[in-house]
Structure formats: C-alpha cells, structure tokens
Amino acid sequence: MLKNKVALITGGGQGVGQGIAKSLAKQGAHIVVTGRTLEKCDKTVELLKPFNVNTLSVRCDVKSTKDLENCIDLTIKKFGRLDILVNNAQEVARGPLLNISDAQINDNWNSGPLATFRLMKMAYPYLVESKGNIINLCSSVMKRWDVGTYGVYAAVKAATQQLTRAAANEWGKDGIRVNAIMPHAKSPALAGWMDANPVEAKHFQNSIPLGYVGDCEQDIGEFVAMMCSDGARYLSGQTIALDGGQVFIG
C-alpha cells in the first residue's frame, strides 16, 4: 500500500512514533526515525528489520533548526525523496498555570507548533514532488472541558491544529494532504503515569467507551498508515480523535 514511499517521523524512538514507524514499514514504506536519543532511534530501526525496508536513524532535537535541516538533508541524500512527514515529537509541561515558567512554555512551543511549522516548510518542496502527506500529532486534551493541569499542553496542541488546517488549505492545490490525530495511546509516558496514579488511571480508562487505552501500533500506527494511503486520498484538513470514543467534538 505504501511500497517505496519514504516517511520521516520525529520522536520515533518510542511510543506512538515507534508504533507509527512499524505500521508504515509494514506497508512497505522506508523509514527515517528521529529523536533526541539516537540509541532509542536505533532500537526502533532494529524493530523494522523484519519488514525488509530501508531505514535511517537520525539524532534530532526538534527545537533546533539546524537539527531539523539536517534531518531533511540526510533523508533526501539517502532516499532522494520524501512522501510522508509525521510531526510527533513534543515536550509536555504539566501543572497549574501559576506554576509554569516561561522557560517551560518556550520549550513546549518550540518543540511543538514551531518545530511542526518549520519542518512542514522544509519538507514542502519534496512533498510537492511526491504529492505527499503530513500527519501532525495533537491531543484530545485541547477539546476537554477539564483541561486542568494540562493547560499549556492543550494550548500548544491547539496551535498545531490550526497550522494543520492552514497548511491543508494552502497546499491542497499542490496535492499535499495535511491531517492531525488526537491519540490515546499507551506510550511509556502514559503507562508510567497510569502505574503511578492507579485510581485516577482507572477513572480515565473507564471514561473511554471502548474501555481501554490504545496500542501505539495497532490502534494508532495502523490508522496513520491508512490515512497516508490512496484509499484516504480525499481526506485533508481534519483533526481526528483516536481515543476510543472518549472526546465529543461537536
């Protein structure tokens, strides 16, 4: 379905990014895995070996413009093309607004919407050639009434959603499709939170109509692979909740 396509995934060393990498590779896409810790990216690459696709592991701090440029340069140098961009990396500041520092907000902004904005622009010339796809990671927390201690995270994800919509509208004429997902997935971070907060975690899981937190590969990665396929060629500019039915988008 995605045979010989080339996908670049930020934050691909674990969790949702890793799940997406496996699902895209399963469909025949060659994968560029980026992240701040190269060893984690290399582990993801090892997991992709059974799919017999070409891979590239790149250390990248998405807050660095030079690192982002390097990711694009190395991708084109090795593969000569780019078909799929997945903006997954994001730092998360949690806490009451009165406890959040300017530095934390800057880190969330720079690693989220600003990095997404920069990388979309850098990838644009190559995605025009391939009539490619961009998938941006948002969060259903930006749609919840009880945003609570995730106010900053919700704010930056809302900015990413608006960039998604803008890019879809501006670049649709170029054949580029741009969408976002809001996933609930049992990433290492969420799994750690659930273990540390069993009572709150039980309430959270019970609020999901399907009754469980999604799997990074089977529930999130597989859907992203479908979004990037020709079967979804008319899908663009949308933000889709992959959360087992928890959030209501009216």
N, C-alpha and C positions, 0 to 999 in steps of 0.2 A: 504493500500500500504506500509506503514511503521510501521504497528502494532507491538507494543512492542519493537521497536528499541529505543535506548537511544541517545539523542542528547545533546551536550554541546555547548552553544552559548555564546561567550564573547560579552559584550556590548549589552546585551539583554533587558535592561531596557526601551528602547525606540527605535523609528525609525526603521531602516532596521532590526536590531537584533530582535526587538519585532515582526515585520512582519514575519520574518522567523520562529520564535518560534510558532506563531499562525498557520502558514501553515503546519509545521511539526506535530504539535499536532493534527491538523485537520485530518491528515493521520494516526493517532494512535501512534505517537512517544511520549515517555516520555521525558520530557524536563528539562534540567539544565540551569537556567538563571543566568548569572554572570554579574557583573558590579560594578563600584566604589561606587554607591549609592544603598544600599540594599533596600531602600524604593521603588525605581523605579523597581527593580527586582521583588519585591513583587507585585507591580501593574500588571506587565506582567503575573505573576503566576495567579493572580485573573482573568485575561482575558482568561486564558486557562481552567478554570473550566468547561465551557460548553462542552469541548471535552472529559471529563472523562478520563484524562491521569494522571499519577503520575508526580509530579514536585518537583524541588528543587531550592531554591534561595540562591545564594552564593555571598557575598561581595568579590570583587576581583579587585585589581589594577594590570593590566597585566604587568606593569613594574617591579613587584615584583615576583621573582622566587618562593618565599615561598607561595605567594597567588596562583600562578598557580599550584604548587604542591598540595595545599590544595583543589583546585577545582577538580583535578583528584582523589585525595584520597576520598573526600566526594561523588563523583559520583560513584566510584566503591563500596564504603561502602554501599551506599543505593541501587544501582541497580545491582551491580555485573558485569556490562559490559559497553562498550561504542561502539556505532556504527557510530555516526556522530559527527564530530568536525567542528564548524563554527567559524573561526577566523575573527571577525567583529570589535572588539574594535580598535580604532586608534585615537590618538591625532593629531590635524591639526594645523600647523603653516602656516599662510598666510602672505605674504608680500614680497617686493623686497629682493633679496638675501643680499644686503648691510645692510638691517635692521634686518636680522635674526641672533639671537645669537647662540652660541654653545650650550647653555642650551636648547634652543628650538629644535635644530636638535637632540640632545640627547633624548629628550622626544619623538619626532616623531619616531626616530629609535627604541627606547626601547619599545614603545607601539605598534609599527607596526611589521616590519620584525623580530626583535629579539624576541618579545613575540610569534609571529607565529612560529618561529623556535623552541623555547623552548617547546611550548605546543604540537606541532606536535611530537616532540621526546618523550615527556612524555606520549602522547596518543598512540604512536606506538604499544607497546606490546598488548594493548587491541583491537586496530583496526586490528591487525593481526588475533586475535582470531575471530573477528566478520566479517572479510573481509569488513571493513568499508569504510567510505567516509570522506574526508576532503574538505571543501569549504572555500577558503580564499577570503577575500574582497580586491579587487584592485579598480582602478578608471580609467575612460577613459581620465582623465586629463593627464595621462602619455603618451597618444597617440596623444594629440592635439599639433598643431604647435604653438598655442598661450598660452603656459603654464603660461606665465605672472607671477602673484604673488603667484602661487602655485608650484613653483619650488621644494621646499623641500618636499612637499606632493607627488608630482609626482615621486621624486627620491626614497622615501621610498616605495611607492607602486610598483615601478618597481623592487625593491629588493624583495618584496613579490611575485611578479610574477615569478621571477627566482627561488625562493625557491619552489614555487608550481610545476614548471616544473621539478626541480631536484628530489623532493620527488616522483612525479608521475613516473619518470623513475627508481628510485632506489627501490621503494616499490611496483611497479606493480606486480612483481613476487610473492609478499606476498598477493596479492588480494586486496590491498588498492588502491582506486581511489582518485586522488587529482586533483581538478579543482579550478579555480578562476572566479569570476564575477566582472564586472565593471558596477555598477548600477547607474542610475539616479533615485533617489527616494526622495519624499517629506518628508524627515526626519525633526524633529524640527529645526535642524541647517539650513538646506536648506530653509525651509519655512520662518525662521526668516530673512535669507539673502534676499529672494525674497521680503518680506514685506519692508525691509529697503532700497532696491535698485530696485524700480519698473521699471525704464527704462532699466537697464541692465538685469533684470529678464525677461522682455518682449522679449528682443533680444535673450536671452538664450533659452527661450521656443520656440520662432519662428524658431530657428535653429534645432529643433528636428522634423524630418519628420512626426512623428505621432502626433505632436502638443501639447504634454503635458508631464509633469514630472511624472514619475511612482509612483504608490502607493506602499507603503512599503510591504504590504501583497499581494495584488492581482497581482502586476506586478513583484515583486522581490521574495517574500516568496514562491509563488506558483511554480515559476521556479526552485528555490532551492530544493523544495520538489521533483520535477520531476527528478532533477539531482541525487538525492540520491536514487531513485527508481531502481528496477531491469530493468525497461524499458530503462534506460540510462547506462546499465552495461558495454558498450563498450566506454564510454566517460571518458577520463582521460588525464591529462596534458594540458588542454585547459584553455584559458582565454577568457571569453565570455562577450561581451558588452550587457548590458541590459539598453539601453539608447534611445529606440525609433528610432534607426537608425541614430543617430547623428554622431558618430565617424566612420571613414572609416579605417579599418585595412587591409592594402594592403598586 
